Structures are given as structure tokens and as C-alpha cells.
């Protein structure tokens, strides 16, 4: 009988230890890794003459990974440059007329000053002054008339300059420049295909630092803060692999637990989302499940 009591006590102690062990082995949050993905699209229309990336490749920011055919744009640019030369020649002819009239106007103003001085000395007549005033008025009217005729030419030159700037911008956008340092996740097109403005070319993400989106209950919320260091674990063939993470964001509103989380009962509970930044050693992938443990 005494032995039986000892056995029961031992079994109870073991059960208590197992229960405690189970509670201590439960993670504080569960979630999946994600990363900010960018879809790079064509900024012009034409044949894709070169496209030198592959899925899984790591490329640097501002690296030129391809270009769209620019021959039609260059031909249009040459056409505009010829038009500009023709209009410039026309404008120079008009400006030379204005310069001749301005020279005559300058002489007329000098003569007017001379006549005014003669009148003061009683050596000139009012008729002479009236005649020179009339000549000056005619010259001013002629200059204004030619300037009005030249205004459309000037506006046409400005219009061509604007078109040339637009073409230069389009030619520059035919070069496909990679926006960020990252890994190519998907490639949507191949060289020599016709692409249109806005067509996706490839998708890229910086996988050097992954974001683990996890969910914690309202009772756990008081124990977490932005900048806090936590432990992140993923499954391995033998046990769990551990990483250090840092909380970068905490949701301001509660939400229902996503369907991917555990049991049906847990999925209807209100939780708060967190984002944990984890340095990637190459093992972490988008969508991979992980656990978060508060230190």
C-alpha cells in the first residue's frame, strides 16, 4: 500500500513537470515571413532589345538590366532638330529686320535731341521736330509689328524645345534601371518581346532583412514594445534554428487571427499584429512559418 502511494506521488510529480514544460515550450507568437516586393514595369513602349536578369539573381540599385528599342524616338528627335533649324533661320531673318529698324530709331532719337537743342538756340523749327517725332513713331510701330509677326515663330521654337525634352526623357526611360538592392523573385518577359507602357517586367525584393508578421493576444501586448529584441525560431531537420529579431511595428487596432494560425478556436480570437525584423542568413524564405519568443 505504501509503495502504491509513492508511485502515485511520483506520477503526479511527473505529470506536473510535463505540464510546466509544455507551457514553457509554447511560443509567444506565430506567423510567417514576408518582404516588401517591388514590381518593376516598362516606362515606354517598344521591342525589348536587351534584358539581362534571371530569377534568383541579386542585383544592385541603379544597375541597368535592359533597354527598350529607341530608334523610333531618335528618328523623331532628328526630325524635330531639322524643324528647329528651319524655324531658327526664319527667326534670324525677322530679327535682322528688327535690328535695322532699331538702328534707324537710334539715329532718329539722336536727330531729335539735336533739333531740340537747335530750337532752344532759335536755330531750328517746330516742323523739323514734328517730322522727326513722326519718323520715330513710324519706326516704333514697324518694330512692334515685326515683333508681333515673330511671336508665333518664338512660340514654335519653345514648343519644339519642349518636345525635345519629352523625347530625351522617353529615351532615358527606355533604359531599365533597377530601383533597389535585392533578389529577383519573378521574371515576366524575355528579350525581343514587345512591351507596352506599364507592363510588368520583373519582381524584386530585398531579402537581406526579412519581416516576420506575428500575432499576440491583448494580454501579451503590455510585454512588447517597438525596438524590443526577441527570439525567432524556424523548423530544421533536427529541432529548431534560432535567430535574433527586433520589433519594428505594432498594430494600433485588433483583428481576428488569420486562418493560417493554429486551431479554429484561436482563429476567432482578437489579436494584435507585430512586425519583427530578422537578418537573413539565406535560410529564410517568403511565406516560411516561424515562432516568436519574448526574451
Secondary structure, DSSP 8 states (H G I E B T S, - for coil): -HHHHHHHHHHHHHHHHHHHHHHHTS-SEEEEEE--EEEEE-SS-EEEEEE---TT-EE-TT-EEEEE--HHHHHHHHHHHHHHHHHHHHHHHHHHHHHHHHHHHHHHHHHHHHHHHHHHTT-S-HHHHHHHHHHHHHHHHHHHHHHHHHHHHHHHHHHHHHHHHHHHHHHHHTEEE--SSEEEEEE---TT-EE-TT-EEEEEE--SEEEEEEEE-HHHHTT--TT-EEEEEEE-SSSEEEEEEEEEEE-SS-EE--TTSS-HHHHTSEEEEEEEEEE--S---TT-EEEEEE-
